[in-house]
Amino acid sequence: MIRRSRTVLVAVAILLGLASQALALPKKVIILRHGEKENDFALCRIGLDRSLALAAQFLGQGAKHSLFASGEKPAAIFGITLHTLELASPAAATWEMPVTTFSVVPLPGIDLTPQLNLRTQQAVGALMDDPRYDGKTVVMVWEHHHIADQKMELKFPDQKVTLRQLLNLDKLPDVPDTWPSQTYDFFWVVEYGTTGSRVPTSFRMVRQEFTAPFDKVPSNEWGKRAKLPMGSKCLP
């Protein structure tokens, strides 16, 4: 009888754990691309300036134009590549928190696409199923092809490989099907309701417009290439 009772208790605990995971859902997801880059491993000077500007004016503690509600802090800041880690780190430092990295590091002659697909899937799995993020705001600094890229999605018809697919943004109107390669300066702000549905209730694009002392950081329109100063060493 005692053994049977213990078995029942274990079964109930497992079911309750699964139920709590099934109900876990973030309140808000803030998506942005890494900054301008100099090479496969590092941001250029403008990209570094963008990382500091984002910390001071949008994403860091006490930011001038904070994307967080009053008294709110991010539950996590996710990154995937060296570029995203570099961009996210100044903002994360203001909160005294690490960047949660689903890491993919460039290797000579290696196609990283399968790794990026998998890490993106794992990141969204953690975001949508971990009770730590239930009802919270999470920032995702990501590689732009794996935010939204219609051509890439068509290459992998049997799986979801972009945040646009995995976060069900493809079920909403007015969400771009591709993040332009020349665009670095936008946020995608995704919000979920309280009904438990994994289809977002709202989506908006927010342009990164900076004030002094970061007013020289490029802020071009969606899909428009920024005019970079000579000698910036930033890749086109």
Summary of the structure (lengths in Angstrom):
residues: 236
radius of gyration: 19.4
end to end distance: 71.3
largest distance: 79.7
contacts: 702
relative contact order: 0.18
helix: 36%
strand: 14%
